Amino acid sequence: MSEQLRLMAVHAHPDDESSKGAATMARYVAEGHRVRVVTCTGGERGSILNPKLEHETAILEDMAGYRRREMAAAAEALGIEHVWLGFVDSGLPEGDPPPPLPEGCFALVPLEEAVEALVREVRSFRPHVMTTYNENGGYPHPDHIRCHEISVAAYHAAADPDRFPDAGPPWEVAKLYYDVGFSADRITAISEAMRERGLVSPFDDWLERAARRPQRKVTTRVRCEEYFERRDEALRAHATQIDPDGFFFEVPRDIEREVWPWEQFELAESRIPVELPEDDLFAGLRRLVA
């Protein structure tokens, strides 16, 4: 029997895992592989983004507890393993100039402290592949940027026996990927398909903004349309953050499966030979591990 392949996805907050690569994770779980999400913070400073719940004072009084329960439900929907890294949400500073970040938050914790915590998880789980955010954090939230920083640092440090010797035996992660979610190509394809059917695309406002942003290099497309329903179930589990009647669910799933049956990733680093483009995060690994 071949060894199970292992994927670790490192995210900043609970709910990030369900909007970035969730269907891919569900696919690999269904194939019999192990998938573990590491959530860096508890999302304690998140706002209630679901208008149906915005006046629920009980949630505001226990945001941390609600988000932990939501994360457990999302993990169950996807079939994944889950661990908390244990840092405190930095919040998203708003204003001009923005206010200072709160003392002790994830974005202000010394980098080495956060890297060691993630290295400990990497060496314990021993993933063959890691996914995280690009250097811009996917979007410029301070926790997303710090998540990128510690993920790249841990990818290298986990393999070095001289780094954090008390964090477990060294482990080399073979490949590191960045999530590529709402790319201009994806938004355009779905929007055009909806308009051809006489529907209004919820992404119309995004197209102009997406066209102005530099596009990431997509190296890897993973077919996962059979698992969109699992992804949607996980998204809805994060009830404080996701409006079940919001824009994301306005795209008919039959259209999405037809014109965009993938989730996309950017290969950032690899310790094994690769041939691009890929259709599998475990490309080049399946025979090696077997």
PEDAFEN-V819801 format. One record per residue. RES is the residue in three letters. PHI is phi in whole degrees, 0 to 359 (* if undefined). PSI is psi in radians with two decimals (NA if undefined). D_LAST is the distance of its C-alpha to the last C-alpha in Angstrom with 2 decimals. Layout:
[[RES:PHI:PSI:D_LAST] [RES:PHI:PSI:D_LAST]]
//
This chain:
[[MET:*:2.32:7.87] [SER:285:2.69:4.56] [GLU:292:2.50:6.00] [GLN:296:2.43:8.52] [LEU:279:2.65:9.13] [ARG:229:2.29:12.65] [LEU:240:2.29:15.63] [MET:243:2.21:19.01] [ALA:249:2.14:22.15] [VAL:255:2.14:25.24] [HIS:231:2.78:28.57] [ALA:279:-0.76:32.20] [HIS:225:2.74:33.73] [PRO:296:2.35:33.07] [ASP:105:-0.46:33.09] [ASP:300:-0.66:31.40] [GLU:295:-0.48:27.96] [SER:275:-0.31:29.44] [SER:256:-0.03:30.92] [LYS:222:1.72:28.11] [GLY:80:0.28:24.69] [ALA:292:-0.75:25.18] [ALA:294:-0.60:24.25] [THR:297:-0.78:20.97] [MET:298:-0.75:20.17] [ALA:298:-0.64:21.32] [ARG:298:-0.81:19.11] [TYR:292:-0.60:15.89] [VAL:299:-0.78:17.28] [ALA:297:-0.50:18.03] [GLU:282:-0.11:14.49] [GLY:99:0.19:13.60] [HIS:266:2.88:12.56] [ARG:263:2.36:14.85] [VAL:229:2.23:17.59] [ARG:233:2.25:20.35] [VAL:263:2.30:23.58] [VAL:252:2.07:25.69] [THR:256:2.10:29.33] [CYS:290:-0.66:31.46] [THR:232:2.94:34.84] [GLY:272:-0.03:36.44] [GLY:69:0.42:38.22] [GLU:297:-0.52:41.50] [ARG:262:0.24:43.59] [GLY:289:2.63:42.47] [SER:271:2.84:45.23] [ILE:280:1.96:45.45] [LEU:261:-0.13:44.54] [ASN:269:1.96:44.98] [PRO:300:-0.38:48.71] [LYS:287:-0.28:48.84] [LEU:243:0.02:48.15] [GLU:295:-0.31:49.90] [HIS:256:0.19:52.89] [GLU:279:1.70:51.01] [THR:295:-0.52:52.31] [ALA:299:-0.60:50.18] [ILE:291:-0.81:47.05] [LEU:299:-0.56:48.62] [GLU:283:-0.30:49.57] [ASP:217:0.88:46.02] [MET:302:-0.72:43.76] [ALA:299:-0.78:41.18] [GLY:295:-0.74:41.04] [TYR:299:-0.75:40.85] [ARG:289:-0.51:37.99] [ARG:293:-0.73:35.99] [ARG:291:-0.67:36.56] [GLU:298:-0.73:35.72] [MET:296:-0.68:32.41] [ALA:297:-0.71:31.55] [ALA:292:-0.69:32.42] [ALA:294:-0.72:30.36] [ALA:298:-0.69:27.25] [GLU:295:-0.71:27.85] [ALA:298:-0.67:28.29] [LEU:272:-0.30:24.95] [GLY:79:0.32:23.07] [ILE:267:2.86:22.00] [GLU:273:2.74:22.39] [HIS:212:2.46:25.23] [VAL:222:2.64:26.95] [TRP:263:2.36:30.20] [LEU:280:-0.42:30.55] [GLY:100:0.17:34.22] [PHE:267:2.91:36.25] [VAL:260:2.32:39.31] [ASP:309:2.34:39.58] [SER:276:-0.28:41.70] [GLY:74:2.91:43.21] [LEU:252:1.81:43.96] [PRO:295:2.32:47.18] [GLU:233:2.48:49.63] [GLY:133:2.95:52.90] [ASP:224:1.75:54.37] [PRO:282:2.77:53.90] [PRO:291:2.63:51.12] [PRO:290:2.80:51.78] [PRO:295:2.67:50.06] [LEU:290:2.61:46.81] [PRO:291:2.50:47.34] [GLU:301:2.39:47.16] [GLY:82:0.03:43.97] [CYS:284:2.91:41.86] [PHE:305:-0.77:38.25] [ALA:292:-0.30:39.32] [LEU:254:-0.14:41.70] [VAL:297:2.41:39.64] [PRO:309:2.34:39.09] [LEU:306:-0.78:35.92] [GLU:298:-0.60:34.64] [GLU:296:-0.80:35.10] [ALA:290:-0.66:33.01] [VAL:297:-0.76:30.29] [GLU:300:-0.71:30.07] [ALA:299:-0.72:29.74] [LEU:287:-0.67:26.77] [VAL:302:-0.70:25.16] [ARG:301:-0.73:25.48] [GLU:291:-0.70:23.57] [VAL:297:-0.81:20.79] [ARG:291:-0.46:20.41] [SER:285:-0.81:20.58] [PHE:276:-0.54:18.01] [ARG:58:1.04:15.68] [PRO:289:2.59:14.81] [HIS:277:-0.50:12.49] [VAL:224:2.48:15.31] [MET:239:2.55:19.02] [THR:235:2.60:21.78] [THR:199:-2.76:25.49] [TYR:258:2.82:28.80] [ASN:283:-3.10:30.22] [GLU:295:-0.30:33.04] [ASN:268:0.03:35.59] [GLY:77:0.18:33.91] [GLY:80:-0.84:33.64] [TYR:211:2.74:37.30] [PRO:280:0.98:39.40] [HIS:276:2.37:39.30] [PRO:301:-0.57:39.45] [ASP:288:-0.58:36.64] [HIS:291:-0.71:34.32] [ILE:294:-0.74:35.16] [ARG:294:-0.62:34.61] [CYS:300:-0.77:31.27] [HIS:301:-0.82:30.23] [GLU:299:-0.79:31.66] [ILE:285:-0.51:29.94] [SER:293:-0.80:26.52] [VAL:295:-0.75:26.63] [ALA:296:-0.71:28.09] [ALA:290:-0.59:25.53] [TYR:305:-0.74:22.63] [HIS:278:-0.77:24.23] [ALA:291:-0.57:25.74] [ALA:298:-0.46:22.75] [ALA:272:-0.15:21.29] [ASP:261:1.96:24.71] [PRO:295:-0.31:25.61] [ASP:274:-0.22:29.25] [ARG:264:2.21:29.15] [PHE:50:1.05:29.75] [PRO:298:-0.35:28.98] [ASP:273:0.03:29.93] [ALA:264:0.22:27.32] [GLY:109:2.92:24.43] [PRO:297:2.53:22.04] [PRO:302:2.62:20.99] [TRP:214:2.28:17.86] [GLU:266:2.03:16.91] [VAL:281:2.26:16.23] [ALA:288:-0.69:14.59] [LYS:219:2.53:16.82] [LEU:235:2.24:20.15] [TYR:238:2.68:21.83] [TYR:254:2.43:25.36] [ASP:292:2.43:26.31] [VAL:236:1.75:28.63] [GLY:269:-1.55:30.50] [PHE:273:1.25:33.96] [SER:287:2.76:33.92] [ALA:300:-0.65:37.04] [ASP:297:-0.75:35.20] [ARG:295:-0.85:34.04] [ILE:299:-0.74:37.49] [THR:295:-0.80:39.25] [ALA:298:-0.78:37.26] [ILE:291:-0.74:37.77] [SER:297:-0.78:41.40] [GLU:296:-0.69:42.30] [ALA:295:-0.66:40.83] [MET:291:-0.73:42.81] [ARG:295:-0.64:45.99] [GLU:298:-0.43:45.68] [ARG:261:0.18:45.82] [GLY:78:0.35:48.80] [LEU:255:2.76:47.01] [VAL:265:2.20:47.37] [SER:279:2.35:44.23] [PRO:287:-0.10:43.79] [PHE:262:0.05:42.31] [ASP:304:-0.70:45.49] [ASP:290:-0.40:46.48] [TRP:281:-0.47:43.09] [LEU:299:-0.76:43.24] [GLU:296:-0.75:45.97] [ARG:293:-0.71:44.33] [ALA:296:-0.62:40.92] [ALA:294:-0.45:42.67] [ARG:276:-0.31:44.11] [ARG:271:2.52:40.89] [PRO:299:2.39:38.69] [GLN:272:2.40:35.62] [ARG:285:2.70:32.17] [LYS:279:2.04:29.81] [VAL:272:2.09:27.26] [THR:255:-0.34:24.05] [THR:217:2.18:21.80] [ARG:241:2.11:22.82] [VAL:253:2.09:20.76] [ARG:288:2.25:22.23] [CYS:207:0.42:22.97] [GLU:298:-0.44:26.40] [GLU:292:-0.21:25.58] [TYR:245:0.23:25.34] [PHE:297:-0.61:28.60] [GLU:294:-0.65:30.39] [ARG:298:-0.77:28.07] [ARG:302:-0.81:28.71] [ASP:295:-0.67:32.42] [GLU:297:-0.71:32.49] [ALA:294:-0.72:30.98] [LEU:300:-0.81:33.55] [ARG:294:-0.42:36.38] [ALA:297:-0.50:35.37] [HIS:273:1.18:36.57] [ALA:295:-0.48:40.09] [THR:287:-0.38:41.93] [GLN:253:-0.40:40.18] [ILE:240:2.13:39.65] [ASP:278:2.03:42.54] [PRO:296:-0.27:41.45] [ASP:254:0.26:44.10] [GLY:280:-3.09:43.14] [PHE:299:-0.62:42.21] [PHE:298:-0.59:38.47] [PHE:269:0.07:39.08] [GLU:280:-0.25:41.70] [VAL:278:2.07:39.19] [PRO:301:2.29:38.85] [ARG:293:-0.48:35.25] [ASP:293:-0.60:35.62] [ILE:291:-0.78:36.69] [GLU:299:-0.77:33.87] [ARG:296:-0.57:31.26] [GLU:286:-0.83:33.02] [VAL:261:-0.33:33.57] [TRP:214:1.27:30.94] [PRO:275:0.29:27.80] [TRP:243:2.88:25.70] [GLU:241:2.57:25.26] [GLN:245:2.62:25.36] [PHE:216:2.77:24.01] [GLU:242:2.06:24.81] [LEU:289:2.04:22.23] [ALA:267:-0.77:24.11] [GLU:211:2.61:21.97] [SER:213:2.42:18.68] [ARG:260:0.01:17.34] [ILE:237:2.75:15.04] [PRO:297:2.47:16.56] [VAL:228:2.71:17.27] [GLU:238:2.07:19.21] [LEU:257:2.56:21.71] [PRO:283:2.87:22.46] [GLU:244:2.83:19.24] [ASP:236:0.33:18.82] [ASP:201:2.24:15.87] [LEU:295:-0.42:15.65] [PHE:265:0.25:11.89] [ALA:304:2.30:12.64] [GLY:85:-0.17:11.06] [LEU:255:-0.48:8.32] [ARG:300:-0.80:6.07] [ARG:287:-0.64:4.99] [LEU:298:-0.79:5.55] [VAL:288:-0.69:3.81] [ALA:298:NA:0.00]]
//
